[in-house]
Amino acid sequence: MKPVGKIVRQDELKHILQGLKAKGKRVVFTNGCFDIIHIGHIRYLREARTFGDLLVVGINSDRSVSIIKLDRPVNSQDQRAEVLASLEMVDYVTIFDEETPYELIKSVQPDVLVKGGDWKKEDIIGSDIAKETHSLPYIKGISTTEIIEKIKKIHL
């Protein structure tokens, strides 16, 4: 069963967030491919959620993933969105088709922007828009790319 109301179009999201911000809610935004969800993603999303009242996750469309990642995505954008929306700490999921989430971040106007530790704060796209930007520690040895490589070795 699809998580009702958590997966929204960008225009819907903007409208929803305007109402929530008017009520004083603090919006946290993060983005990524989230192709194969693993423990690193779960810990990251859990920590990101602690920076505010709700967590919005922007995911790359299948087309934009294929531009930035070789031989990906493994899972479709609809599947990735549904998995993320099923997580308790995620309040809203939206899909963006551009190579970067800059226009989406402009639309969302988050209070807090969060990315993984493989990003330097000054290089985080949208940091000029959010009131705060955080780079969370990267968990060494845990990544989608490494999981895919392990699977390939098993099947050789």
C-alpha positions, 0 to 999 in steps of 0.5 A: 500500500502506497503511503498516502499523502507523503509522496507529493509533486513539487507544486503541492509540496510548496503549498503544503510547506507554506501552510506548515511554516505559517504555523511555525514548523521548521522544515529540514530538506535533504536530497539524493538518489536513494537507490538502494536504501541501506543502514547509512541512509537510515542513520542519516535520515534519522539524524537529519530529522532531528534538526527540525519539525519535518523532513522533506526528501527530494529524490533524483528522477530516473533520468537525472540519476542516469546522468550522474551515476553509471548503470543506475538507477537500480530501482525506479523513482516510484519505488525509491519514493515509496520506500522513503515515504514508508520511513517514519522519520520522512514526512514528504518525498518529491521527485526532481528531474534536474541534475541538481536540486537547486530549483527545488530547494528554492521552491521549498525554502527550507530552514535547514539543509542537510547532506552527507559528509562526502559534501563540504558545507561550502559545496552543498547546492542550496546552502545560499538559500537555507538558513542553516546547512549541515554536513553529517558524518559519512559512514565509511564502507557503507554506500550503494556503490559498495553494495552493488560491487559486493553483489557483482563479486558474489555473482561472478 
